[in-house]
């Protein structure tokens, strides 16, 4: 089994209401020096086979990421 980490983030220019809400809450708590906040997700997978990175990319294209509004990064960690 090979460990793979997939990071999915909103594309640049796509509205991120969750990130905006967190930025506003941080400002209310006194953290005024925070710029843009973007919220994404991290997915950890244990994948069998010869090409775990390729398999993870296929999973992203079919299920894990919405290609219209999200970018993803696949990292084979071990």
C-alpha positions as CSV (number, residue, x, y, z in Angstrom):
1,X,0.0,0.0,0.0
2,X,1.2,3.4,-0.9
3,X,0.2,6.5,1.0
4,X,-1.2,9.3,-1.2
5,X,-2.3,12.8,0.0
6,X,-4.8,14.8,-2.2
7,X,-5.3,18.4,-1.4
8,X,-8.4,20.0,-3.0
9,X,-8.7,23.8,-3.0
10,X,-11.1,26.3,-4.6
11,X,-9.7,27.7,-7.9
12,X,-8.4,31.2,-7.9
13,X,-11.2,33.6,-8.5
14,X,-13.9,31.3,-7.2
15,X,-15.9,32.6,-4.4
16,X,-15.0,30.9,-1.1
17,X,-17.8,31.8,1.4
18,X,-16.4,29.5,4.1
19,X,-13.0,31.2,3.8
20,X,-14.7,34.7,4.0
21,X,-16.6,33.6,7.1
22,X,-13.4,32.4,8.8
23,X,-11.6,35.7,7.8
24,X,-14.5,37.7,9.3
25,X,-14.5,35.7,12.5
26,X,-10.7,36.1,12.9
27,X,-11.0,39.8,12.5
28,X,-13.7,39.9,15.2
29,X,-11.3,38.0,17.5
30,X,-8.7,40.7,16.9
31,X,-6.6,39.0,14.2
32,X,-6.9,42.0,11.8
33,X,-3.7,41.3,9.8
34,X,-5.2,38.2,8.1
35,X,-5.6,38.6,4.3
36,X,-7.4,36.1,2.1
37,X,-8.5,32.9,3.7
38,X,-9.3,29.8,1.5
39,X,-10.7,26.6,2.9
40,X,-10.0,23.3,1.2
41,X,-9.8,19.6,2.1
42,X,-7.1,17.1,2.6
43,X,-7.8,13.4,1.6
44,X,-5.4,10.7,2.7
45,X,-5.5,7.4,0.7
46,X,-3.8,4.1,1.0
47,X,-3.6,2.8,-2.6
48,X,-2.4,-0.6,-4.0
49,X,-0.9,-0.9,-7.5
50,X,1.9,0.3,-9.7
51,X,0.7,3.9,-10.2
52,X,-1.0,5.2,-7.0
53,X,-0.5,8.8,-8.1
54,X,-2.2,8.1,-11.4
55,X,-5.1,6.3,-9.6
56,X,-5.5,9.2,-7.2
57,X,-5.7,11.7,-10.1
58,X,-8.4,9.5,-11.7
59,X,-10.3,9.5,-8.4
60,X,-10.1,13.3,-8.3
61,X,-11.3,13.7,-11.9
62,X,-14.3,11.3,-11.2
63,X,-15.2,12.0,-7.6
64,X,-12.9,13.8,-5.2
65,X,-12.7,17.3,-6.9
66,X,-15.2,19.4,-8.9
67,X,-13.0,20.4,-11.9
68,X,-15.2,23.4,-12.5
69,X,-14.5,25.1,-9.3
70,X,-11.6,23.2,-7.6
71,X,-8.0,22.5,-8.2
72,X,-6.2,19.5,-6.7
73,X,-2.7,18.4,-5.9
74,X,-1.7,14.7,-5.5
75,X,1.4,13.9,-3.4
76,X,2.7,10.3,-3.1
77,X,4.1,10.2,0.4
78,X,5.3,6.6,0.9
